Amino acid sequence: MIVSMLYKLTRKLLSLPSVLLRSDAAKDAELLVLRHQNAVLRRQLAVPVRYEADDRFWFAALSGLIPRRRWHEAFPVTPGTLLGWHRRFVAAKWDYSARRRTGRPPTDAALKKLVLRLASENPRWGHRRIQGELARLGHRIAASTVWEILHAAGVDPAPRRSGPTWREFLTAQAEGILAVDFFHIDTALGRRLYALTFLEHCTRRLHITGVTANPTRQWTLQQARNLTAGLGMRMESLRFLLRDRDGKYGTAFDAVFEAEELDVIKSAARAPRMNAHCERIIGSIRREALDHVLILNEAHARQVLAAYQQHHNEHRPHQARNQIPPNAHEQPTATNIGTRRLLRTRILGGLINEYRYAA
């Protein structure tokens, strides 16, 4: 558009009376000099002359002031070439290809990210189900576009996507899962003790049922009986017992929970991630208590673990429960810091601190 306007303006300026009022003799002499210079230069060049865009511009603009029959004398190009340049300038005025984009508009990056999020969080949703959910959210997008986004990201169609991971399975079934695992404690004199811990996935409630130096099947069976009796009515909400393949459990241990209508799920060998929540709580027990205390004997180990269990269940906040302790049901109400006194309770000789506002 700008080139076309400049071309028209140049044509007008070249036809001004100031140019035309010059004497014919002076103009003819100047033309003869320019023609002779052009002929000399063309004789000395061994390769064809290449003209830039501005050269073509001026030749095409000046062509309107010279009769067409004399173009072969005035211009160093053929008339067909000159006319082609002129047609190109005129065509540029009506060429809108640079001002429009053909095809569908590109899909917004945020919408692509939302499509992939819905696909990852809902592995059973196909591209049409995702399109429907997007429409409900106010995003109008074709089902074929959703399919293209999923295909480009390497996401398989819904029936052939990979099944839920252990993390997804444990999260979905958290309300009904009870996990169990052993962990060891080395005393100050090098004696090894074993503790049996149970964890309710939904509430993150911790149960350390016993400590012994000789964890036999009979001892483990008794711990299972003690736990089921202590849970009472809460056993009705549990549906699965998750444990590893340690030989200290045995069929009698499983029978205690099967009598309570729980399905026993055994993790694969050497796959601690299948019991990730229990492994995590054991790690917390070590980092927050056992790694900082010299355990003397079984009685001392029971005392330390009982104190930690009470702290864990009554006071310690948990991310999975929105920073609420396992035995609490709601967040405490906010209070003005300057109006109440903060009290500190020392657990295990100050190894762990609990904070509460004075009543």
C-alpha positions as CSV (number, residue, x, y, z in Angstrom):
1,M,0.0,0.0,0.0
2,I,2.8,2.4,0.9
3,V,4.8,1.5,-2.3
4,S,1.7,2.1,-4.4
5,M,1.1,5.6,-2.9
6,L,4.8,6.5,-3.3
7,Y,4.7,5.3,-6.9
8,K,1.7,7.6,-7.7
9,L,3.3,10.6,-6.0
10,T,6.5,10.1,-8.0
11,R,4.5,10.0,-11.3
12,K,2.9,13.3,-10.4
13,L,6.1,15.0,-9.4
14,L,7.8,14.0,-12.6
15,S,5.1,15.6,-14.7
16,L,5.4,19.0,-13.0
17,P,5.6,22.1,-15.3
18,S,9.1,22.8,-13.9
19,V,10.3,19.7,-15.6
20,L,8.4,20.3,-18.8
21,L,9.4,24.0,-19.1
22,R,13.1,23.2,-19.7
23,S,14.3,24.0,-23.2
24,D,14.1,21.2,-25.7
25,A,17.8,21.6,-26.7
26,A,19.0,21.2,-23.1
27,K,16.9,18.2,-22.6
28,D,18.0,16.6,-25.9
29,A,21.6,17.2,-25.1
30,E,21.3,15.6,-21.7
31,L,19.5,12.6,-23.1
32,L,22.2,12.1,-25.7
33,V,24.9,12.2,-22.9
34,L,23.0,9.7,-20.7
35,R,22.4,7.4,-23.6
36,H,26.1,7.4,-24.5
37,Q,27.1,6.7,-20.9
38,N,24.6,3.9,-20.8
39,A,26.0,2.3,-24.0
40,V,29.6,2.6,-22.7
41,L,28.8,1.0,-19.4
42,R,26.9,-1.9,-21.0
43,R,29.9,-2.5,-23.3
44,Q,32.2,-2.8,-20.3
45,L,30.0,-5.2,-18.4
46,A,30.6,-8.9,-19.0
47,V,27.5,-10.1,-17.0
48,P,23.9,-9.1,-17.3
49,V,22.9,-6.1,-15.2
50,R,20.8,-6.8,-12.1
51,Y,18.4,-4.1,-11.1
52,E,17.2,-3.6,-7.5
53,A,13.7,-2.8,-6.5
54,D,14.3,1.0,-6.4
55,D,15.8,0.9,-9.9
56,R,12.7,-0.9,-11.2
57,F,10.6,1.7,-9.4
58,W,12.1,4.6,-11.1
59,F,12.1,3.0,-14.6
60,A,8.5,2.2,-14.3
61,A,7.6,5.7,-13.0
62,L,9.5,7.4,-15.9
63,S,8.0,5.2,-18.5
64,G,4.8,7.3,-18.4
65,L,6.6,10.4,-19.7
66,I,8.2,8.6,-22.8
67,P,6.3,7.4,-25.8
68,R,6.2,3.6,-25.9
69,R,7.8,3.4,-29.4
70,R,10.9,5.0,-27.9
71,W,11.3,2.8,-24.8
72,H,13.9,0.6,-26.5
73,E,16.1,3.7,-27.0
74,A,15.7,5.2,-23.5
75,F,15.6,2.1,-21.2
76,P,18.3,-0.6,-20.9
77,V,15.6,-3.3,-20.6
78,T,13.0,-4.7,-23.1
79,P,9.5,-3.2,-23.1
80,G,8.1,-6.5,-21.9
81,T,10.3,-6.4,-18.8
82,L,9.2,-2.8,-18.1
83,L,5.6,-3.6,-18.5
84,G,6.0,-6.6,-16.2
85,W,7.5,-4.3,-13.5
86,H,4.6,-1.9,-13.9
87,R,2.1,-4.7,-13.6
88,R,3.8,-5.9,-10.4
89,F,3.5,-2.5,-8.8
90,V,-0.2,-2.3,-9.7
91,A,-0.8,-5.8,-8.5
92,A,0.8,-5.0,-5.1
93,K,-2.0,-2.5,-4.5
94,W,-4.7,-5.2,-4.6
95,D,-2.7,-7.9,-2.9
96,Y,-4.2,-8.6,0.6
97,S,-2.4,-11.8,1.3
98,A,0.0,-10.2,3.7
99,R,-2.9,-8.7,5.6
100,R,-4.9,-11.8,6.3
101,R,-4.2,-15.3,7.7
102,T,-5.7,-18.2,5.9
103,G,-7.2,-21.3,7.7
104,R,-8.4,-21.7,11.3
105,P,-7.0,-19.3,13.9
106,P,-4.4,-20.9,16.1
107,T,-5.6,-22.4,19.4
108,D,-4.6,-20.4,22.4
109,A,-1.7,-21.9,24.4
110,A,-3.7,-21.7,27.7
111,L,-6.6,-23.7,26.1
112,K,-4.1,-26.4,24.9
113,K,-2.8,-26.6,28.4
114,L,-6.3,-27.0,29.8
115,V,-7.1,-29.8,27.3
116,L,-4.0,-31.7,28.4
117,R,-4.8,-31.2,32.1
118,L,-8.3,-32.6,31.6
119,A,-6.9,-35.6,29.8
120,S,-4.3,-36.3,32.5
121,E,-6.7,-35.9,35.4
122,N,-9.4,-38.0,33.6
123,P,-7.8,-40.9,31.9
124,R,-11.2,-42.4,30.9
125,W,-12.3,-39.3,29.0
126,G,-12.1,-39.3,25.2
127,H,-11.6,-36.2,23.0
128,R,-15.4,-35.7,22.7
129,R,-15.9,-35.9,26.4
130,I,-13.2,-33.3,26.9
131,Q,-14.8,-31.1,24.3
132,G,-18.1,-31.3,26.2
133,E,-16.5,-30.3,29.4
134,L,-14.7,-27.4,27.7
135,A,-18.0,-26.2,26.3
136,R,-19.5,-26.3,29.8
137,L,-16.7,-24.1,30.9
138,G,-17.4,-21.7,28.1
139,H,-14.6,-22.7,25.6
140,R,-15.9,-23.4,22.1
141,I,-13.5,-25.7,20.4
142,A,-14.1,-28.5,17.8
143,A,-13.7,-32.1,18.8
144,S,-11.2,-32.5,16.0
145,T,-9.0,-29.8,17.4
146,V,-9.1,-31.5,20.8
147,W,-8.0,-34.7,19.2
148,E,-5.1,-32.9,17.4
149,I,-3.9,-31.4,20.6
150,L,-3.9,-34.8,22.4
151,H,-2.3,-36.5,19.4
152,A,0.5,-33.9,19.2
153,A,1.2,-34.3,22.9
154,G,1.4,-38.1,22.6
155,V,-1.7,-38.8,24.6
156,D,-3.4,-42.0,23.5
157,P,-7.2,-42.3,23.1
158,A,-9.1,-43.0,26.3
159,P,-9.5,-46.8,26.1
160,R,-5.7,-47.3,25.4
161,R,-4.3,-44.8,27.9
162,S,-2.1,-46.2,30.7
163,G,-4.0,-47.3,33.8
164,P,-4.0,-45.3,37.1
165,T,-0.6,-45.1,38.8
166,W,-0.1,-46.2,42.4
167,R,-0.3,-42.6,43.5
168,E,-3.7,-42.1,41.7
169,F,-5.0,-45.5,43.0
170,L,-4.0,-44.7,46.6
171,T,-5.5,-41.2,46.4
172,A,-8.8,-42.5,45.1
173,Q,-9.0,-45.3,47.6
174,A,-7.6,-43.4,50.6
175,E,-10.7,-43.6,52.7
176,G,-10.7,-47.4,52.7
177,I,-7.0,-48.2,52.9
178,L,-5.0,-49.3,56.0
179,A,-1.3,-49.7,55.4
180,V,1.2,-51.7,57.6
181,D,5.0,-51.9,57.6
182,F,7.9,-52.8,59.9
183,F,10.8,-50.5,60.6
184,H,13.9,-51.1,62.7
185,I,15.5,-49.2,65.6
186,D,19.2,-49.7,66.6
187,T,19.8,-49.1,70.3
188,A,22.8,-47.4,71.8
189,L,24.5,-50.8,72.4
190,G,23.8,-52.0,68.8
191,R,20.8,-54.2,69.5
192,R,18.2,-54.1,66.7
193,L,14.5,-53.7,67.6
194,Y,11.5,-53.8,65.3
195,A,8.4,-51.7,65.5
196,L,5.1,-52.4,63.7
197,T,3.2,-49.4,62.4
198,F,-0.2,-49.0,60.8
199,L,-1.4,-45.9,58.9
200,E,-4.9,-45.0,57.9
201,H,-4.6,-43.3,54.5
202,C,-7.7,-41.1,54.7
203,T,-7.0,-39.5,58.2
204,R,-3.3,-40.1,58.3
205,R,-3.8,-41.5,61.8
206,L,-0.8,-43.4,63.0
207,H,-0.8,-46.6,65.1
208,I,2.5,-48.0,66.4
209,T,1.3,-51.2,68.0
210,G,4.4,-52.7,69.5
211,V,8.2,-52.9,69.7
212,T,10.1,-56.2,69.9
213,A,13.5,-57.7,69.3
214,N,12.0,-60.9,67.9
215,P,9.1,-60.2,65.5
216,T,7.6,-63.7,65.1
217,R,4.4,-64.5,63.2
218,Q,2.6,-65.0,66.5
219,W,3.7,-61.6,67.8
220,T,2.6,-59.9,64.6
221,L,-0.7,-61.8,64.8
222,Q,-1.4,-60.4,68.3
223,Q,-0.6,-56.9,67.1
224,A,-3.2,-57.3,64.4
225,R,-5.8,-58.4,66.9
226,N,-5.0,-55.5,69.2
227,L,-5.4,-53.0,66.4
228,T,-8.8,-54.3,65.2
229,A,-10.1,-54.3,68.7
230,G,-8.8,-50.8,69.3
231,L,-10.3,-49.3,66.1
232,G,-13.8,-50.6,66.9
233,M,-16.4,-49.1,64.6
234,R,-13.8,-47.4,62.5
235,M,-13.0,-50.8,60.9
236,E,-16.3,-50.6,59.0
237,S,-14.9,-47.8,56.8
238,L,-11.8,-49.7,55.8
239,R,-11.8,-51.9,52.7
240,F,-8.1,-52.7,52.0
241,L,-5.0,-53.7,53.9
242,L,-1.8,-52.8,52.1
243,R,1.3,-54.7,53.1
244,D,4.6,-56.0,51.6
245,R,5.5,-59.7,51.2
246,D,7.5,-60.0,54.5
247,G,7.3,-63.5,55.9
248,K,6.5,-62.2,59.4
249,Y,2.9,-61.6,58.5
250,G,1.6,-65.0,57.4
251,T,-1.9,-66.2,56.6
252,A,-3.2,-65.9,60.1
253,F,-2.3,-62.2,60.1
254,D,-4.3,-61.7,56.9
255,A,-7.2,-63.8,58.3
256,V,-7.7,-61.2,61.1
257,F,-8.4,-58.5,58.6
258,E,-10.3,-60.7,56.2
259,A,-12.7,-61.5,59.1
260,E,-13.4,-57.7,59.1
261,E,-14.1,-57.8,55.4
262,L,-10.9,-56.2,54.3
263,D,-9.1,-57.3,51.1
264,V,-5.3,-57.8,51.7
265,I,-3.3,-56.3,48.9
266,K,0.4,-57.3,48.7
267,S,2.9,-55.0,47.1
268,A,5.5,-56.2,44.6
269,A,8.9,-57.4,45.9
270,R,11.3,-54.5,46.4
271,A,8.8,-51.9,45.5
272,P,8.5,-49.5,48.4
273,R,6.7,-46.9,46.4
274,M,3.6,-49.2,46.4
275,N,3.4,-48.5,50.1
276,A,4.5,-44.9,49.7
277,H,2.5,-43.4,52.5
278,C,3.7,-45.8,55.1
279,E,7.3,-45.4,53.9
280,R,6.9,-41.6,54.2
281,I,5.6,-41.7,57.8
282,I,8.4,-44.0,58.8
283,G,10.8,-41.5,57.3
284,S,9.2,-38.7,59.4
285,I,9.5,-40.8,62.6
286,R,13.2,-41.1,61.9
287,R,13.9,-37.5,60.9
288,E,11.8,-35.9,63.7
289,A,12.6,-38.3,66.6
290,L,14.7,-41.4,66.3
291,D,17.7,-39.8,64.5
292,H,18.1,-37.4,67.5
293,V,17.6,-39.8,70.4
294,L,19.8,-42.7,71.7
295,I,17.4,-45.6,72.3
296,L,18.5,-47.6,75.3
297,N,16.1,-50.6,75.3
298,E,12.6,-51.7,74.3
299,A,10.9,-49.8,77.1
300,H,12.6,-46.6,76.0
301,A,11.7,-47.2,72.4
302,R,8.0,-47.7,73.3
303,Q,8.1,-44.5,75.3
304,V,9.6,-42.4,72.5
305,L,7.3,-43.9,69.9
306,A,4.2,-43.4,72.0
307,A,5.1,-39.7,72.5
308,Y,5.6,-39.2,68.8
309,Q,2.4,-41.1,68.0
310,Q,0.4,-38.8,70.2
311,H,2.1,-35.7,68.8
312,H,1.4,-37.0,65.2
313,N,-2.2,-37.7,65.8
314,E,-3.2,-34.8,68.0
315,H,-1.1,-31.9,66.9
316,R,1.1,-32.4,63.8
317,P,-0.4,-30.7,60.7
318,H,-0.6,-32.7,57.4
319,Q,-0.6,-31.3,53.9
320,A,-3.0,-34.0,52.7
321,R,-5.6,-32.9,55.2
322,N,-5.2,-29.1,54.6
323,Q,-2.8,-28.7,57.5
324,I,-5.2,-30.4,60.0
325,P,-4.0,-33.0,62.5
326,P,-5.4,-36.6,62.0
327,N,-7.7,-36.4,65.1
328,A,-9.0,-32.9,64.3
329,H,-12.0,-32.2,62.1
330,E,-11.6,-28.5,61.2
331,Q,-9.1,-25.6,61.2
332,P,-8.9,-23.5,64.4
333,T,-10.4,-20.0,64.1
334,A,-8.1,-17.1,63.4
335,T,-7.1,-15.0,66.4
336,N,-5.4,-11.7,67.0
337,I,-1.8,-12.4,67.8
338,G,-1.5,-9.4,70.2
339,T,-4.4,-10.4,72.4
340,R,-3.5,-14.0,73.5
341,R,-0.4,-15.5,74.9
342,L,1.3,-18.3,73.0
343,L,2.3,-21.4,75.0
344,R,4.9,-23.9,74.1
345,T,4.8,-27.6,75.0
346,R,8.0,-29.6,74.9
347,I,7.8,-33.1,73.6
348,L,10.6,-35.6,74.2
349,G,12.7,-33.1,76.2
350,G,12.2,-30.3,73.7
351,L,13.1,-32.3,70.6
352,I,9.6,-31.5,69.3
353,N,7.6,-28.3,70.2
354,E,3.9,-27.8,70.2
355,Y,2.3,-24.4,70.2
356,R,-1.1,-23.4,71.5
357,Y,-2.7,-20.1,72.5
358,A,-3.7,-19.8,76.2
359,A,-7.4,-20.2,76.9
